[in-house]
Amino acid sequence: MKTRLFIEPIQNWSIYKGRPLMISGPCSAETEKQVMDTAFQLAALNKVDVFRAGIWKARTRPNAFEGVGSEGLKWLKLVKQETGLPVGTEVATQKHVYEAIKFGVDVLWIGARTSANPFAMQEIADALQGTDVMVFVKNPVNPDLELWIGAIERIYAAGIKHLGAIHRGFSTYEKTAFRNQPKWQVPIELRMRIPDLPMLCDPSHIGGARPYLFEIAQKAMDLNFDGLMLESHPDPDNAWSDKNQQITPQGLKELLDRLVLRQVVSHDSRFLDILGELRVQIDLFDDQLIDLMEQRMQVSETIGKYKKENNITILQNHRWEEIIRKVTAKGQDKGLSAEFVDQLFKAIHLESINRQMNVMNAKG
């Protein structure tokens, strides 16, 4: 079900000069010199649309650097005066909103910890009433699409029409290569639910390390994201926060120069004919998959009947472990990632359990 919000198209935003919209700057504003040095280097690239710097930093552990506070807003104002770049920062409270707007900040975004809290979101929305600032909402820390949409709707209800979303990945207990799991299907579903919503990607927070930034940025462009937010610092190894995920302005230039920007549509008749034929094949395979799933679930229901007759529990851990081990190995032999196979068969297993549960608890 689509959510209809009358959001100003990103092509009409004053900060938009073309795809990708590029927001960059240090994770944290540390000193006036560091902010100005970074801003001048980024402005010289002629590839950055908005200069960003964290003024208030929500830190996971106490005693970490939590930002310079409102003093840093003076530095952002100076960046705007000296370079002509619009400036942006993250806000997490009503006070942050009032302070940022007072100093002429052009772009605000709301972080993952804040977007997960409806009370905080409503307070920020109330503070935004009557302003024309541009606002982006990052995804909540957990992959809850409804929570993300709800946060966006609160800001929209405050009268903000220059409104977009930022995909920064999702927290996970498991150790993975990336700092936060992309779970690309979540922003894809958000775009389907709110088709006109401008969407940026934050490779810095997804990857958490420089070697992953290009890969993530390219994937975002291939998925037709409107822009990127990448953290840049003149001396990343000595940054006061998140040093591993920041790149130098020169590194940013090299990354952007490598990006391949593909067209959204094509009018080439030969291409469209071939694509149409391939999509027909995909549709046939999808039909076959659904038929196979129906047959598999029928067998699961039969198993449920036998378990009920013999008073056996539904969940058989040794059997499940055997299945996941076998299909993961077979999937890898077929070129399928272990993560994909794991998620697919967990979903199948859950549906199978639900079918058996219905059978075993049916009356009569």
C-alpha positions in Angstrom: 0.0 0.0 0.0 1.5 3.3 -1.1 1.7 6.3 1.3 0.9 9.5 -0.6 3.0 12.4 0.6 3.2 15.5 -1.6 6.9 16.0 -1.2 8.8 18.5 -3.3 10.8 16.5 -6.0 14.5 16.6 -5.3 15.1 18.1 -8.7 13.4 21.3 -7.4 15.6 21.5 -4.3 18.0 24.5 -4.3 20.8 22.2 -3.2 20.3 19.7 -6.0 22.7 20.2 -8.9 22.4 16.7 -10.4 22.7 13.0 -9.4 24.3 12.1 -7.1 23.4 14.8 -4.5 26.6 14.9 -2.5 26.7 15.7 1.2 30.2 15.5 2.8 32.3 16.7 5.7 33.7 15.4 8.9 31.9 13.1 11.3 32.4 15.7 14.0 33.3 19.3 14.0 36.4 19.3 16.2 38.0 22.7 15.8 37.3 25.8 13.7 40.6 25.1 11.8 39.6 21.5 11.1 36.2 22.5 9.9 37.4 25.3 7.6 40.3 23.2 6.2 37.9 20.4 5.3 35.3 22.8 3.8 37.8 24.6 1.6 39.2 21.3 0.3 35.7 19.9 -0.4 34.5 23.1 -2.1 37.6 23.0 -4.4 36.5 19.6 -5.7 33.3 21.1 -7.2 31.6 17.8 -6.5 30.0 18.5 -3.0 26.6 20.1 -2.8 26.3 20.3 1.0 29.0 20.5 3.7 28.1 18.4 6.8 29.6 18.3 10.3 28.4 16.7 13.5 27.8 19.3 16.2 26.0 17.1 18.7 27.2 13.5 18.7 25.1 10.7 20.2 27.7 8.3 21.5 27.1 4.7 22.5 29.4 4.8 25.5 29.9 7.6 28.1 33.1 9.6 28.1 33.4 9.5 24.3 33.6 12.8 22.4 30.0 14.1 22.2 30.6 17.1 20.0 31.5 20.7 20.5 27.9 21.8 20.8 26.5 25.1 19.7 29.9 26.7 19.3 30.4 24.6 16.2 27.3 26.2 14.6 29.4 29.4 14.3 31.9 27.5 12.3 29.2 26.1 9.9 28.0 29.7 9.4 31.5 30.7 8.5 31.8 27.8 6.1 28.7 29.0 4.3 30.0 32.6 4.2 33.5 31.6 3.0 32.8 28.8 0.5 29.2 29.4 -0.5 28.3 25.8 0.3 25.0 25.0 2.0 25.6 23.4 5.4 24.0 20.6 7.3 24.1 18.9 10.7 22.2 16.2 12.7 19.6 17.2 15.3 18.2 15.0 18.1 16.2 17.5 20.3 14.0 20.5 20.0 16.9 22.7 21.3 19.2 21.4 18.5 16.5 22.4 15.9 16.1 25.9 17.3 19.9 26.4 17.5 20.6 25.1 14.1 17.9 27.2 12.4 19.1 30.3 14.3 22.5 29.9 12.8 21.2 29.4 9.3 21.8 25.7 8.8 20.3 24.7 5.5 19.9 20.9 5.9 19.0 18.9 9.0 19.0 15.2 9.4 17.7 13.0 12.2 19.8 10.1 13.3 19.0 6.4 13.6 18.7 6.5 17.4 16.3 9.4 17.3 14.1 8.2 14.4 13.4 5.1 16.5 11.8 7.2 19.2 8.3 8.5 18.3 8.3 10.9 21.3 11.6 12.5 20.2 10.4 12.6 16.6 7.2 14.5 17.5 9.1 17.0 19.6 11.5 17.7 16.6 8.5 17.9 14.3 6.9 20.5 16.6 10.1 22.5 16.6 10.2 22.4 12.8 6.7 23.9 12.4 6.7 27.0 10.2 10.3 26.5 8.9 11.4 25.8 5.3 14.6 23.9 6.2 15.4 20.7 4.3 15.1 17.6 6.4 16.3 14.0 6.0 15.3 11.1 8.2 17.8 8.3 8.7 16.4 4.8 9.1 15.9 3.6 12.7 18.6 1.3 14.2 16.4 -1.7 13.7 14.9 -2.7 10.3 11.4 -1.6 11.1 9.9 0.0 8.0 6.7 1.2 9.7 8.8 3.0 12.3 10.8 4.7 9.6 7.7 5.7 7.7 6.1 7.0 10.9 9.1 9.2 11.6 8.9 10.6 8.0 5.2 11.2 8.4 5.7 13.2 11.6 8.1 15.6 9.9 5.8 15.8 6.8 2.8 16.7 9.1 4.9 19.6 10.5 4.7 21.2 7.0 8.2 20.2 5.8 8.0 19.6 2.0 11.7 19.4 1.3 11.9 16.0 3.0 13.9 12.9 2.3 15.3 9.7 3.8 18.8 8.4 4.4 19.7 4.7 4.4 22.5 4.2 6.9 22.1 0.4 7.5 20.8 -1.5 10.5 22.5 -2.7 13.8 23.0 -6.4 14.2 24.3 -8.5 17.0 26.2 -10.8 14.7 29.7 -9.8 13.6 29.8 -8.9 9.9 32.2 -7.2 7.6 30.1 -4.1 7.5 29.5 -1.9 10.6 25.7 -1.9 9.9 23.9 -4.4 7.7 22.5 -2.7 4.5 19.4 -4.8 4.2 18.7 -3.1 0.9 15.2 -4.6 0.7 14.1 -2.1 3.4 14.9 1.1 1.6 13.7 -0.5 -1.7 10.3 -1.2 0.1 10.3 2.4 1.4 10.7 3.7 -2.1 7.8 1.5 -3.2 5.6 2.8 -0.4 6.6 6.5 -0.9 7.6 6.6 -4.6 8.5 10.4 -4.7 10.6 10.3 -1.5 14.2 11.5 -2.2 16.6 8.8 -1.0 20.3 9.1 0.0 22.7 6.4 1.1 25.2 6.8 3.9 28.1 4.4 3.0 30.2 5.7 5.9 27.9 4.2 8.5 27.0 1.1 6.6 30.6 0.2 5.8 32.3 1.5 8.9 35.6 1.3 7.1 37.2 3.0 4.1 37.7 -0.2 2.0 33.9 -0.7 1.7 32.8 2.8 0.8 33.0 2.6 -3.0 31.3 -0.8 -3.1 28.3 0.5 -1.1 28.2 3.8 -2.9 28.1 2.1 -6.3 25.4 -0.2 -5.2 23.3 2.7 -4.0 23.7 4.4 -7.4 22.8 1.1 -9.2 19.6 1.1 -7.1 18.8 4.6 -8.3 19.4 6.4 -5.0 19.4 10.2 -5.4 22.6 10.9 -3.5 25.2 10.0 -1.0 26.4 11.2 2.4 30.1 10.4 2.9 32.2 11.5 5.8 35.4 13.3 4.9 38.3 14.5 7.1 41.7 16.0 6.2 43.4 13.6 8.6 41.0 10.7 9.2 43.4 8.5 11.2 43.4 11.2 13.9 39.7 12.1 13.8 38.0 12.4 17.2 35.2 10.1 16.2 34.7 7.3 13.6 38.1 7.6 12.1 38.0 4.3 10.2 35.0 5.3 8.0 36.2 8.8 7.0 38.2 9.6 3.9 40.2 12.6 2.8 38.8 15.1 0.4 41.1 13.7 -2.3 39.9 10.2 -1.5 36.3 11.4 -1.9 37.2 12.8 -5.3 38.7 9.5 -6.4 35.7 7.6 -5.2 33.2 9.9 -7.0 35.3 9.7 -10.2 35.0 5.9 -10.2 31.3 5.9 -9.8 29.3 4.6 -12.7 26.0 6.5 -13.1 23.5 4.4 -15.1 20.3 5.6 -16.8 17.0 5.0 -15.2 15.2 4.2 -18.5 16.2 3.4 -22.0 14.4 4.0 -25.3 16.6 1.5 -27.3 14.0 -0.9 -28.8 16.5 -3.8 -29.0 17.4 -3.4 -25.4 13.7 -3.2 -24.4 12.9 -6.3 -26.4 15.6 -8.4 -24.8 14.8 -7.1 -21.4 11.1 -8.0 -21.9 12.1 -11.6 -22.9 14.3 -12.0 -19.9 11.5 -10.7 -17.6 9.1 -13.2 -19.0 11.6 -15.9 -18.0 11.8 -14.5 -14.5 8.0 -14.5 -14.3 7.9 -18.2 -15.3 10.5 -19.1 -12.7 8.6 -17.1 -10.0 5.5 -19.1 -10.9 7.4 -22.3 -10.6 8.8 -21.2 -7.2 5.3 -20.5 -5.9 4.1 -23.9 -7.1 7.0 -25.6 -5.4 6.4 -23.8 -2.2 2.8 -24.8 -2.2 3.8 -28.5 -2.7 6.5 -28.2 0.0 4.0 -26.7 2.5 1.5 -29.5 1.7 4.2 -32.0 2.8 4.8 -29.9 5.9 1.1 -30.1 6.8 1.2 -33.9 6.4 4.2 -34.1 8.7 2.3 -32.0 11.2 -0.6 -34.6 11.1 1.9 -37.4 11.8 3.5 -35.5 14.6 0.1 -34.8 16.1 -0.9 -38.5 16.0 2.3 -39.5 17.6 2.4 -36.6 20.1 5.8 -35.2 18.8 6.9 -31.6 19.1 6.9 -29.4 16.0 10.5 -28.1 16.3 13.2 -30.7 15.7 16.5 -28.8 16.1 18.7 -31.6 14.8 16.6 -31.8 11.6 16.7 -28.0 11.1 20.5 -27.9 11.6 20.8 -30.7 9.1 18.7 -28.8 6.5 20.5 -25.5 6.9 23.9 -27.1 6.7 23.0 -29.0 3.6 21.3 -26.2 1.7 24.0 -23.7 2.6 26.7 -25.9 1.1 24.6 -26.7 -2.0 23.8 -23.0 -2.4 27.4 -22.0 -2.3 28.2 -24.6 -5.0 25.5 -22.9 -7.1 27.0 -19.5 -6.5 24.4 -18.4 -4.0 25.6 -16.4 -0.9 25.3 -18.1 2.5 23.4 -15.1 3.8 20.8 -15.4 1.0 20.3 -19.1 1.5 20.1 -18.7 5.3 17.4 -16.0 5.1 15.5 -17.8 2.4 15.3 -21.1 4.3 14.6 -19.4 7.6 11.5 -17.9 6.0 10.5 -21.2 4.6 11.1 -23.0 7.9 9.0 -20.4 9.8 6.1 -20.9 7.3 6.4 -24.6 7.7 6.3 -24.3 11.5 3.2 -22.1 11.2 1.5 -24.7 8.9 2.3 -27.5 11.3 1.1 -25.4 14.2 -2.3 -24.9 12.6 -2.6 -28.6 11.9 -1.6 -29.7 15.4 -3.9 -27.2 17.2 -6.9 -27.7 14.9 -9.9 -29.0 16.8 -11.6 -32.2 15.8 
